[in-house]
Amino acid sequence: MARVYKVEMYVIDYNDEIQNEKHLVELIDQSNTLKWVSTKVSDVQKSKEFEWDDDLAINKIHPYVDDLEEYLKD
């Protein structure tokens, strides 16, 4: 039986390697770890630029969603 899953994902670009939203979508589409499934990115939001600091709440292996969402508020 087939299924469709909707996944919300946060990508933290702490080394400034992602050029723009289109580049991010391309990276996801080209990901070797997702070759066995069909993916479609429907929306991309980005935060304002900020200085990275090792003491940030999002500098964890599993940061809290609320901490990540703080960067997406206008």
N, C-alpha and C positions, 0 to 999 in steps of 0.2 A: 504494500500500500504506500502511496505517496503522501507527503506532508509538505507544508510550507511553514517555515519558522521566521518570525520577525525578531531581529537581534539589534539591540542598541549597543553601540560600542564607543568607547572613548579612546582616542589615540593621543598620546602625549609626545609631542615633537620637541624634546628638550635639547636636541642638537641642531635645530633649525635645518633639517634635511628635506622636509616636505615643502615643495615650491609653492603650491596653492591647492585649492580643493580638487581640481581636475587631476593633479598629480597624485593626490591621496587616493582617489578612486582608481586610478591606473594601478597603483601599488597593491591595492586590495584585489583588484581583478587579476593581477599577475601572480598573486601569492601562491606558492607551491603547496602550501598547506590546505588550500581550498580547491584544488583542482578536481576533486572527486565530487563536488557539488556545484550547482549553478547558483551564482550570486548576482544580486542587483542592488547597487547603492542608490537609494531614492532621495536622500537628503544629507547635506553636510553643513554643519554649523562650525564656526571657528571663533575663538576668543580673541580679544585684543592681545597684542604682543606684551610680554612681561619679562622681567629679569628672572632667570632661574636661580634658585637658591637651594642648597641641600636640606635646609630646615623646613621647606614647604610641606604642608600637609599632604600634598599629592605625590610627594617623593617617597612612595612606599610601594612595595610589591603589589599590594591590593588596597589602593586608596578608596576612601568612601565616596560614593556617588555624590553626596551633598557637597563634599570638598571640590570635586571636579565641576559640578554645576555652578559653583561660585564664579568660575572663570568665564562662563557663558552668559552671565547676566549682563544686560546693557548698562 
